[in-house]
């Protein structure tokens, strides 16, 4: 039975309980990530029934083109947001890095969960077992469709060559193992760990080798901005350190007007002491071949007084880069936004716009 946009079911004993429908992509990793979020919600709300609704997105269907060439910001989110808009689902679980920094009107990210390892990982072809990127043979081919990864690694490991590889995790690992096209591929460590494939990780790339994508390793729950009760329900999933890191990263990317089609990378550290929380944000932009780059680090300090005050009511106008984090201090969130914008301004003042414009033009011409 339905009451407005909400759905209820009656069990055999006549008890009525609410049904919350959770949207997700169909891939195995997306299902694992969604299941982990639903498990947490079930523990907190045992009286609610959670139904998972899986669907394919544009990004899942276009497998023969590099993401940066498609130029569509909502490749992995549009179909899920359509379902959210039509009340076919009540919340959607995403990888935060798939969500653009500006969401369509009426939607917000109601929770950002504790971040898994955000770094990139090297997965070797079985014949290269035991090697690292620096010990692979000259002209070895590395698979990645990410302009960000390729730009940084071309500069760091000039003896290697880089080629596009698309598909979900399962597909990419199969392409690596069953052909001799690639010596290794680069994947997010978080996805491999969530799939239980840690044993395939030969090397974790630290920030000196390859900084990560904005939001990488964090899961986000997207909801309708007007649904106060759903926002309240999911807000307990927020991890404050992850929320602040990702707000700073997203504010930096938004200020640079970056996206999939330009190489922008970040590295964030949160240091907690008794009375103060410090967020260090390193951001960088690269030319496509990595030869031209700008990298800077900035820091903000948030006092314990500022950390205790929470965001009470939802106002769509005060979303911060698409995020409404009810259980996280507003002053701390504002400081994180300012950190990202200030770092973006610093890089722009040093010529980031020119580097990114050329990168975008060259990528479009490929």
Secondary structure, 3 states (H helix, E strand, C coil): CEECCEEEEECCCCCEEEEEEEEEECCHHHHHHHHHHHHHHHHHCCCCEEEEEEECCHHHHCCCCCHHHHCCCCCCCHHHHHHHHCCCCCEEEEEHHHCCCCCCCCEEEEEECCCCCCCEEEEECHHHCCCCHHHCCCCCEEECCCHHHHHHHHHHCCCCEEECCCCCHHHHHHHHHHCCCCCEEEEEHHHHHHCCCHHHCCEEECCCCCCECCCCCCEEEEEECCCHHHHHHHHCCCCHHHHHHHHHHHHHHHHHCCCCCCCEEEEEEEEECCCEEEEEEEEEEECCCCCCEEEEEEEEEEEHHHHHCCCCCCCHHHCECCECCCCCCHHHHHHHHHHHHHHHHHHHHCCHHHHHHHHHHHHHHC
